[in-house]
Amino acid sequence: MNCEPNMKQWLEGARALRERLLSDHARPRYHFACPEDDGTPGDPNGAFYADGRYHLMFLYHCCSDSFRYGHLSSPDLIHWERHPDALIPDSLDGGIFSGGAFLDDDGTAYLSYWALAEERSGRQSGIRLAYSRDRQNRYEKWEKFPEEAVEATAFGVRTVVDRDGVLRHLAAADPSNIWKKDGYYYMQAGNLPLLDAFGRQPDSDPYYRGDATDLYRSQDLRSWEYLHRFYSRRADNAWTDETEDDMCPSFLPLPPAAEGGAPTDRWLQLFISHNKGCQYYIGRYDRENDRFLPERHGRMSWLDNHYFAPEAVIAPDGRQIMWAWIKENREREAERFGWSGVYGVPRSLWLNEDGTLGIAPVEELKRLRCRAYGQIDGVSSRCCEAELIAEVGKGGRAGITFYRSEDGSAFSRFLYDEEAGELIYESHQPGSEPEKDVERAPFRLKEGEPLRMTVLIDGSVAEAFVNRRQAIGRRVYPMRGNEALAITAEGKVRVLEQKVWEMAPVNPY
């Protein structure tokens, strides 16, 4: 085939990029990885389900201009098609930042986002909306509303007189998903700019300290009115502290099981605090007064903030499915290695009978299982799923070790510690970034309950799920050649079952 000069250059460039990424042993094969450019920040955004496909936006920094929404869709949560970018910065917003999505009754899809402008540019930062009626082409054409949905007079902050005649500073950043009730549309706004401006000083008004969101309402999705705080952190609680914000909020009803079903009367508020990562509240939605009443709190990140920026959607079977960005541990990853931006596997979330949160990988991931091994010890892999079922007695510790060197000096592992009541991630990888890493998540087996641990290993990503109640997701960068797996069993431990599957790659490069 004879190619025009420009076409030959494009093909050679595409081939070189593909081969470089395929040869990078840290790049995941079945976790989503940003296709190109700089996926930092790499928030998943704008998830909705329509016409048999899941749609998911991914925030990335395009080298041609600024931050954009890339657009993916999938019929099965594991094989994703790349579409043209949904949102590109214009003269009003200067950059596209985190937000949510909503599918209206007529099939129109909406994206809410923070139109983040640089302060020196003279543009204001506010919340904007875009819409698409392009169902025939899988929502590839998007139009922005010409005005800001929620005006901002400063960097993500509004100032108004509320219904009680009180002068209030309001949040106008990181809008949530939109929901509809009694002919009105509702949307939350995240409060980091508000906390930074008015809640960080020792003499700050308690109203502006800690995590909270503000609630807006509209009848036409164009003109929005401020209602009130959607929820506020209780000053007497031990769940969060005054340094934490609420950004990337997602508010959806919880189903009764991993398999979905009709929604329960409990709702899940997923969010991040920038300093402590992904977390959540479970509570009731007071529909009469349009307020969220948190009853339980939990975290998905404990050591730092590396499990970050959640996004969720309700599937047609009623499941609540979430994604999160698992942040890089390597400095300047995109600049040094040519890529960055990885998501954890989609998680199914539901309400357990005891009121706690159920957590498990979506069932669709099992379709990627290939070659199976009947034991964990002796297997070497960088792209696999390992499963361990064991009885753990008093003082016992059991788990799965991976990325182990031949002499055992380098290793990573997920471990259940019965005495501590913790799921532990522990990594010692000399020469990597970081060399040592330990994260501890609260978890305790019930009386007579066996440990059921699933570990997903994929290049620089490692995730563990235990007994459908707790999970840890981390990034790890072992030296090439350290790929052995093994069972860890200390004290009173009896292994009942073990298995490993190689996982089929789904990333084209």
C-alpha positions as CSV (number, residue, x, y, z in Angstrom):
1,M,0.0,0.0,0.0
2,N,1.3,3.4,-0.9
3,C,0.7,6.1,1.7
4,E,0.6,9.8,1.4
5,P,3.5,11.4,3.4
6,N,1.2,12.6,6.2
7,M,-0.6,9.3,6.4
8,K,2.6,7.4,6.6
9,Q,3.8,9.6,9.4
10,W,0.5,9.1,11.3
11,L,0.6,5.4,10.9
12,E,4.2,5.1,12.1
13,G,3.4,7.3,15.1
14,A,0.4,5.2,16.0
15,R,2.4,2.0,15.6
16,A,5.2,3.3,17.8
17,L,2.8,4.4,20.5
18,R,1.0,1.1,20.5
19,E,4.2,-0.9,20.7
20,R,5.7,1.3,23.4
21,L,2.6,0.9,25.6
22,L,2.3,-2.8,24.9
23,S,5.9,-3.4,26.1
24,D,5.4,-1.5,29.3
25,H,5.0,-4.1,32.1
26,A,3.4,-1.6,34.4
27,R,0.5,-0.8,32.1
28,P,-2.7,-2.7,33.0
29,R,-4.3,-5.1,30.6
30,Y,-7.9,-5.4,31.9
31,H,-8.2,-2.4,34.1
32,F,-9.1,0.8,32.2
33,A,-6.0,2.9,31.3
34,C,-6.2,6.3,29.7
35,P,-5.7,5.7,26.0
36,E,-3.3,8.6,25.5
37,D,-2.2,12.0,26.9
38,D,-2.0,12.7,30.6
39,G,-4.7,11.0,32.7
40,T,-3.9,13.1,35.8
41,P,-6.3,14.0,37.2
42,G,-8.0,10.9,35.9
43,D,-11.5,11.1,37.4
44,P,-14.2,8.9,36.0
45,N,-17.2,11.1,35.3
46,G,-20.6,11.2,33.7
47,A,-21.8,7.6,33.9
48,F,-25.2,6.7,32.4
49,Y,-26.9,3.7,30.9
50,A,-28.9,4.0,27.6
51,D,-30.0,1.7,24.8
52,G,-28.1,-1.4,26.0
53,R,-24.8,0.4,26.7
54,Y,-23.0,1.8,29.7
55,H,-21.5,5.3,29.0
56,L,-18.5,6.6,31.0
57,M,-16.6,9.8,30.7
58,F,-12.9,10.0,31.7
59,L,-11.2,13.2,32.6
60,Y,-7.8,13.7,31.1
61,H,-5.4,16.5,30.1
62,C,-5.1,16.8,26.3
63,C,-1.8,18.1,25.1
64,S,-3.6,20.1,22.4
65,D,-5.5,22.4,24.8
66,S,-6.6,21.6,28.4
67,F,-8.8,19.2,30.4
68,R,-11.4,17.2,28.5
69,Y,-14.0,14.5,28.9
70,G,-13.1,11.5,26.9
71,H,-16.1,9.2,26.2
72,L,-16.3,5.4,26.4
73,S,-19.2,3.0,26.0
74,S,-19.6,-0.7,26.7
75,P,-22.4,-3.4,26.5
76,D,-20.8,-5.5,29.2
77,L,-18.6,-3.4,31.5
78,I,-15.4,-5.1,30.3
79,H,-15.1,-4.3,26.6
80,W,-15.1,-0.5,25.9
81,E,-15.4,1.5,22.7
82,R,-13.7,4.8,22.4
83,H,-15.8,7.7,21.1
84,P,-14.9,11.2,20.1
85,D,-14.3,13.4,23.1
86,A,-17.6,14.5,24.6
87,L,-16.6,17.8,26.1
88,I,-13.8,20.1,24.9
89,P,-13.0,23.4,26.6
90,D,-14.3,26.6,25.0
91,S,-14.1,30.4,25.7
92,L,-16.4,30.1,28.7
93,D,-14.9,27.3,30.7
94,G,-11.2,26.9,29.8
95,G,-11.2,23.4,31.2
96,I,-13.6,20.5,31.9
97,F,-13.6,19.1,35.4
98,S,-15.5,16.6,37.5
99,G,-19.3,16.2,37.3
100,G,-22.1,13.7,36.8
101,A,-24.7,12.5,34.3
102,F,-28.4,12.1,33.9
103,L,-30.7,10.4,31.4
104,D,-34.1,12.0,31.1
105,D,-37.3,10.3,30.3
106,D,-37.2,11.3,26.6
107,G,-33.7,9.7,26.2
108,T,-31.8,13.0,26.3
109,A,-28.5,12.6,28.2
110,Y,-27.0,15.4,30.2
111,L,-23.6,16.0,31.6
112,S,-23.0,18.3,34.5
113,Y,-19.4,19.5,35.1
114,W,-17.3,22.1,36.8
115,A,-16.2,24.7,34.2
116,L,-12.9,25.4,35.8
117,A,-11.3,28.6,34.5
118,E,-8.0,30.0,35.5
119,E,-8.4,33.0,37.8
120,R,-5.9,35.0,35.8
121,S,-7.9,34.5,32.6
122,G,-10.8,36.7,33.9
123,R,-13.3,33.9,33.3
124,Q,-15.5,32.7,36.2
125,S,-15.5,29.2,37.5
126,G,-19.0,27.7,37.6
127,I,-21.2,24.7,36.9
128,R,-22.2,24.1,33.3
129,L,-24.4,21.5,31.5
130,A,-24.2,19.8,28.2
131,Y,-26.8,17.5,26.5
132,S,-27.0,14.9,23.7
133,R,-30.0,13.6,21.8
134,D,-27.8,11.6,19.5
135,R,-29.1,8.2,20.4
136,Q,-28.6,6.9,16.9
137,N,-24.8,7.4,17.1
138,R,-24.5,6.4,20.7
139,Y,-24.4,9.9,22.1
140,E,-21.4,11.1,20.2
141,K,-22.6,14.7,19.5
142,W,-22.9,17.0,22.6
143,E,-24.0,20.5,22.9
144,K,-23.3,22.8,25.8
145,F,-25.8,25.1,27.3
146,P,-24.6,28.6,26.4
147,E,-24.7,29.9,30.0
148,E,-23.5,28.6,33.3
149,A,-26.1,26.6,35.1
150,V,-25.0,27.8,38.5
151,E,-23.2,31.2,38.3
152,A,-20.0,31.6,40.3
153,T,-18.6,35.0,41.4
154,A,-15.3,33.5,42.5
155,F,-13.3,30.3,42.2
156,G,-16.1,27.7,42.7
157,V,-17.9,29.9,45.3
158,R,-21.2,31.9,45.2
159,T,-22.6,34.5,47.6
160,V,-26.4,34.8,48.0
161,V,-29.0,35.8,50.5
162,D,-30.8,32.6,51.4
163,R,-34.6,32.1,52.1
164,D,-34.1,33.0,55.7
165,G,-32.4,36.3,54.7
166,V,-29.0,35.2,55.8
167,L,-25.9,36.0,53.6
168,R,-24.4,32.7,52.6
169,H,-21.4,31.6,50.7
170,L,-22.3,28.6,48.6
171,A,-20.4,25.8,46.8
172,A,-20.3,25.9,43.0
173,A,-17.9,23.1,42.1
174,D,-17.9,19.4,41.2
175,P,-21.6,18.9,40.5
176,S,-23.2,15.6,41.3
177,N,-25.4,13.4,39.1
178,I,-28.8,15.0,38.5
179,W,-32.0,13.3,39.8
180,K,-35.6,14.1,39.1
181,K,-38.5,14.3,41.6
182,D,-42.0,15.8,41.3
183,G,-41.2,17.7,38.2
184,Y,-38.0,19.2,39.5
185,Y,-34.3,18.4,38.7
186,Y,-31.9,18.3,41.6
187,M,-28.1,18.6,41.8
188,Q,-25.5,18.9,44.5
189,A,-22.3,21.0,44.4
190,G,-19.1,20.0,46.1
191,N,-17.5,22.3,48.8
192,L,-13.7,22.3,48.5
193,P,-13.5,25.9,47.3
194,L,-15.9,26.9,50.1
195,L,-13.9,25.1,52.7
196,D,-10.6,26.6,51.4
197,A,-12.0,30.1,51.4
198,F,-13.9,30.2,54.7
199,G,-13.3,27.1,56.8
200,R,-9.6,26.5,57.3
201,Q,-8.8,29.1,60.0
202,P,-9.0,28.5,63.8
203,D,-11.7,31.2,64.0
204,S,-13.7,30.0,61.0
205,D,-17.5,29.8,61.1
206,P,-18.3,26.1,61.9
207,Y,-20.9,26.3,59.1
208,Y,-18.0,26.2,56.6
209,R,-15.8,23.6,58.2
210,G,-15.6,20.0,57.1
211,D,-17.5,18.1,54.4
212,A,-21.0,19.3,53.1
213,T,-22.8,19.9,49.9
214,D,-25.2,22.5,48.7
215,L,-28.4,21.6,46.9
216,Y,-29.8,23.3,43.7
217,R,-33.2,22.8,42.0
218,S,-34.5,23.5,38.5
219,Q,-37.6,23.0,36.4
220,D,-35.9,23.3,33.0
221,L,-32.2,22.4,33.6
222,R,-31.2,25.9,32.7
223,S,-32.3,28.2,35.6
224,W,-31.2,26.8,39.0
225,E,-32.2,28.0,42.4
226,Y,-30.3,27.3,45.6
227,L,-32.4,25.4,48.2
228,H,-30.2,24.7,51.2
229,R,-27.4,22.4,52.5
230,F,-28.2,18.9,51.3
231,Y,-26.4,17.5,54.3
232,S,-23.9,18.8,56.8
233,R,-21.2,17.1,58.8
234,R,-22.3,16.7,62.5
235,A,-19.9,18.5,64.7
236,D,-20.1,15.7,67.3
237,N,-19.4,12.8,64.9
238,A,-16.2,10.8,64.7
239,W,-16.7,9.9,61.0
240,T,-14.8,12.8,59.3
241,D,-12.9,15.8,60.5
242,E,-12.9,19.5,59.8
243,T,-10.1,19.2,57.2
244,E,-12.2,17.1,54.9
245,D,-14.2,18.3,51.9
246,D,-17.0,16.6,49.8
247,M,-16.2,16.6,46.1
248,C,-17.1,14.3,43.2
249,P,-20.4,13.5,45.0
250,S,-22.6,10.7,43.7
251,F,-26.1,10.2,45.2
252,L,-28.0,7.0,44.2
253,P,-30.3,4.4,45.9
254,L,-28.8,1.2,47.2
255,P,-30.2,-2.2,46.0
256,P,-30.6,-5.1,48.4
257,A,-28.1,-7.4,46.8
258,A,-25.0,-7.6,44.5
259,E,-27.3,-8.8,41.8
260,G,-29.4,-5.6,42.0
261,G,-33.2,-5.6,42.5
262,A,-35.7,-2.9,43.5
263,P,-34.0,-0.1,45.4
264,T,-34.1,-0.1,49.2
265,D,-35.0,3.0,51.3
266,R,-31.3,3.7,51.9
267,W,-29.2,5.9,49.6
268,L,-25.4,6.0,49.1
269,Q,-23.5,9.3,49.0
270,L,-20.1,8.5,47.4
271,F,-17.5,11.3,47.5
272,I,-13.9,12.2,48.1
273,S,-12.1,14.4,50.5
274,H,-9.0,15.6,48.7
275,N,-6.8,14.8,51.7
276,K,-8.2,11.3,52.6
277,G,-9.7,9.9,49.4
278,C,-12.9,8.0,48.6
279,Q,-15.5,7.5,51.2
280,Y,-19.3,7.3,51.6
281,Y,-22.4,7.8,53.7
282,I,-25.4,5.5,53.9
283,G,-28.6,7.1,54.9
284,R,-32.2,8.2,54.2
285,Y,-33.4,10.6,51.7
286,D,-36.0,13.0,53.3
287,R,-37.9,13.6,50.1
288,E,-40.4,16.0,51.7
289,N,-37.6,18.3,52.8
290,D,-35.0,17.4,50.2
291,R,-32.3,16.5,52.7
292,F,-29.9,13.6,53.1
293,L,-29.7,12.1,56.6
294,P,-26.5,10.1,57.0
295,E,-26.7,7.1,59.3
296,R,-23.4,5.3,58.5
297,H,-20.0,6.3,57.2
298,G,-17.2,4.3,55.6
299,R,-14.0,4.8,53.7
300,M,-12.4,3.2,50.6
301,S,-9.0,4.7,51.3
302,W,-7.1,4.8,54.6
303,L,-3.4,5.3,54.2
304,D,-3.7,8.3,51.9
305,N,-6.0,9.5,49.1
306,H,-4.9,7.1,46.4
307,Y,-8.3,5.5,45.8
308,F,-10.0,8.6,44.5
309,A,-12.8,10.2,42.6
310,P,-15.8,7.8,42.5
311,E,-18.5,7.7,39.8
312,A,-21.5,5.5,39.9
313,V,-24.6,4.4,37.8
314,I,-27.7,2.3,38.3
315,A,-27.7,-0.6,35.9
316,P,-31.0,-1.9,34.3
317,D,-31.1,-4.8,36.8
318,G,-30.9,-2.4,39.7
319,R,-27.2,-2.8,40.6
320,Q,-25.3,0.3,41.7
321,I,-21.9,0.1,39.9
322,M,-19.0,2.4,40.7
323,W,-15.6,3.2,39.3
324,A,-12.7,5.1,40.9
325,W,-9.4,6.5,39.9
326,I,-6.5,4.7,41.5
327,K,-3.8,7.4,41.7
328,E,-0.3,7.0,40.6
329,N,2.6,6.4,43.0
330,R,5.3,7.3,40.5
331,E,6.2,10.9,40.2
332,R,5.5,12.6,36.8
333,E,4.3,9.3,35.4
334,A,2.9,10.6,32.1
335,E,6.0,12.7,31.4
336,R,8.4,9.8,32.1
337,F,6.5,6.9,30.8
338,G,4.1,8.3,28.2
339,W,0.9,7.4,30.0
340,S,-1.1,7.8,33.2
341,G,-4.6,7.3,34.5
342,V,-6.0,4.0,35.7
343,Y,-9.4,3.0,37.1
344,G,-10.2,0.3,39.6
345,V,-12.5,-2.5,38.3
346,P,-16.2,-1.7,38.4
347,R,-17.6,-2.6,41.8
348,S,-21.1,-3.6,42.7
349,L,-22.4,-1.9,45.8
350,W,-25.5,-2.8,47.8
351,L,-27.1,-2.7,51.3
352,N,-26.4,-5.7,53.5
353,E,-29.0,-6.9,55.9
354,D,-27.1,-5.4,58.8
355,G,-27.1,-2.0,57.2
356,T,-23.5,-2.0,56.1
357,L,-22.2,-1.7,52.5
358,G,-21.7,-4.7,50.3
359,I,-18.7,-4.5,47.9
360,A,-17.7,-6.9,45.2
361,P,-16.3,-6.9,41.6
362,V,-19.0,-7.0,39.0
363,E,-19.8,-10.5,37.9
364,E,-19.0,-9.6,34.3
365,L,-15.3,-9.7,35.1
366,K,-15.4,-13.5,35.3
367,R,-15.8,-13.7,31.6
368,L,-12.2,-12.7,31.3
369,R,-11.0,-15.8,33.1
370,C,-8.8,-18.0,30.9
371,R,-6.3,-20.7,31.9
372,A,-7.0,-21.9,35.5
373,Y,-4.5,-23.2,38.1
374,G,-5.6,-25.4,41.0
375,Q,-3.2,-23.8,43.4
376,I,-1.6,-20.4,44.0
377,D,1.9,-21.4,45.1
378,G,4.2,-21.6,42.1
379,V,2.2,-19.5,39.7
380,S,3.8,-16.4,38.1
381,S,1.7,-13.8,36.5
382,R,1.2,-10.0,36.0
383,C,-2.4,-10.4,34.7
384,C,-4.5,-12.7,36.8
385,E,-7.2,-13.3,39.5
386,A,-6.4,-15.3,42.6
387,E,-9.0,-16.7,45.0
388,L,-8.4,-18.0,48.5
389,I,-10.9,-19.5,51.0
390,A,-9.5,-20.4,54.4
391,E,-10.5,-20.8,58.0
392,V,-8.6,-18.3,60.2
393,G,-8.5,-19.0,63.9
394,K,-7.6,-16.7,66.8
395,G,-4.4,-14.8,66.1
396,G,-4.2,-16.2,62.6
397,R,-3.1,-14.3,59.5
398,A,-3.9,-15.4,55.9
399,G,-3.7,-13.9,52.5
400,I,-2.2,-13.9,49.0
401,T,1.4,-12.8,48.2
402,F,2.2,-11.7,44.7
403,Y,5.0,-9.9,42.8
404,R,7.5,-12.0,44.9
405,S,11.1,-12.2,44.0
406,E,12.9,-15.5,43.9
407,D,14.8,-14.8,47.2
408,G,11.7,-13.4,48.9
409,S,13.2,-10.0,49.5
410,A,10.7,-8.3,47.3
411,F,7.0,-9.0,47.6
412,S,3.5,-7.5,47.9
413,R,0.5,-9.1,49.6
414,F,-3.0,-8.7,50.9
415,L,-3.4,-10.2,54.4
416,Y,-6.3,-10.7,56.8
417,D,-5.1,-10.2,60.4
418,E,-7.6,-11.8,62.8
419,E,-6.2,-10.2,66.0
420,A,-6.0,-6.7,64.5
421,G,-9.3,-7.0,62.7
422,E,-7.8,-5.6,59.5
423,L,-7.4,-6.3,55.8
424,I,-3.8,-5.2,55.2
425,Y,-2.0,-4.3,52.0
426,E,1.8,-4.6,52.5
427,S,4.4,-4.0,49.8
428,H,8.2,-4.2,49.9
429,Q,9.6,-3.6,46.4
430,P,13.2,-2.4,46.7
431,G,14.1,0.0,43.9
432,S,10.5,0.8,43.0
433,E,8.3,3.8,43.7
434,P,7.4,3.5,46.6
435,E,9.7,0.9,48.0
436,K,7.5,0.3,51.0
437,D,3.7,0.7,51.3
438,V,1.2,-0.4,53.9
439,E,-2.5,0.3,54.1
440,R,-4.9,-1.1,56.7
441,A,-8.7,-1.3,56.3
442,P,-11.0,-2.3,59.2
443,F,-12.5,-5.8,58.6
444,R,-13.4,-8.7,60.9
445,L,-14.8,-12.1,60.1
446,K,-18.1,-13.1,61.8
447,E,-18.2,-16.1,64.1
448,G,-17.6,-19.3,62.1
449,E,-17.2,-17.4,58.8
450,P,-14.4,-18.5,56.5
451,L,-12.1,-15.9,54.8
452,R,-13.0,-15.4,51.1
453,M,-10.4,-13.3,49.4
454,T,-10.2,-12.4,45.8
455,V,-7.1,-10.6,44.5
456,L,-6.9,-8.9,41.1
457,I,-3.4,-8.4,39.7
458,D,-2.9,-6.3,36.6
459,G,0.4,-4.6,35.8
460,S,0.7,-1.7,38.3
461,V,-2.8,-2.3,39.8
462,A,-3.6,-4.6,42.7
463,E,-7.1,-4.9,44.3
464,A,-8.4,-7.2,47.0
465,F,-12.0,-8.0,48.0
466,V,-12.8,-9.9,51.1
467,N,-16.2,-11.5,52.0
468,R,-18.1,-9.0,49.9
469,R,-17.7,-6.4,52.6
470,Q,-14.3,-4.7,52.3
471,A,-11.8,-3.9,49.5
472,I,-8.5,-2.2,49.0
473,G,-7.1,-0.9,45.6
474,R,-3.5,0.2,45.2
475,R,-0.8,0.9,42.6
476,V,2.4,-1.2,42.7
477,Y,5.5,-1.1,40.5
478,P,7.7,-4.2,41.0
479,M,10.9,-4.9,39.2
480,R,10.6,-7.0,36.1
481,G,10.8,-10.7,36.9
482,N,9.3,-10.5,40.3
483,E,6.0,-12.2,39.4
484,A,5.6,-15.2,41.7
485,L,2.4,-15.8,43.7
486,A,2.1,-17.6,47.1
487,I,-0.3,-18.2,49.9
488,T,0.6,-16.6,53.3
489,A,-0.7,-18.6,56.3
490,E,0.5,-17.8,59.8
491,G,-0.9,-19.2,63.0
492,K,-4.3,-21.0,63.1
493,V,-5.1,-21.1,59.4
494,R,-6.6,-23.9,57.3
495,V,-6.7,-23.5,53.6
496,L,-10.0,-24.8,52.1
497,E,-9.8,-23.7,48.5
498,Q,-7.4,-21.9,46.2
499,K,-7.4,-21.0,42.5
500,V,-5.7,-18.7,40.0
501,W,-7.0,-17.6,36.5
502,E,-5.1,-15.8,33.9
503,M,-7.1,-12.9,32.7
504,A,-7.8,-12.0,29.1
505,P,-6.6,-8.5,28.2
506,V,-9.2,-6.0,26.9
507,N,-7.1,-2.9,26.5
508,P,-6.0,-2.6,22.9
509,Y,-2.7,-1.1,24.0
